[in-house]
Amino acid sequence: MNKSEFTRVYADRLNVTIKEAEVILAKFIDTVTECLENGEYVHISGFATFELKDKQARIGVNPLNGEKVTIPACKSPNVKFSKTYKANFNK
């Protein structure tokens, strides 16, 4: 399911227009992104925790020519789903 298909299903479930569902989804994503940018983590009980993880610089290999390259340190968004949410799929 891609974003537009998800938005359509989301709109049906909320009983709103597709445009309104797009705005709601965009605001949710923007809010999570803004919190992560501010160094906060987002915990939605029974669903997931969103946080930024620091990745260390490391040596990688260019697959085209086998040359070693340095991959710089960076921050990476991470999502960890709750045990409660995971249990929904393992009944």
C-alpha positions, 0 to 999 in steps of 0.5 A, a space after each residue: 500500500 502506498 501513501 495515496 492508497 493509505 490516505 484513501 483508507 484513512 479518510 474512509 475510516 475517519 469519515 473525512 475527505 481525502 484532502 483532510 486525511 492528507 492534511 492530518 497525516 502530514 501534520 502527524 509526520 511533521 510533528 514527529 519530525 519536529 520533535 526528533 529534530 528538537 532532540 525529543 523522542 515520541 512514545 505512543 503507548 501501545 504503538 511505537 517509540 520514535 527516536 534519533 540514533 547516533 551512527 558512528 563514522 565507519 569504513 565502507 567499500 564502494 561496490 563498483 570499484 572495491 575502493 574503501 570510503 569513509 562513511 561520516 557519522 550521522 543521526 538516523 531516525 529509528 522506530 521501535 514498535 511496542 510489544 503490545 502492537 507486535 502481539 497483534 500479528 502473532 496470535 
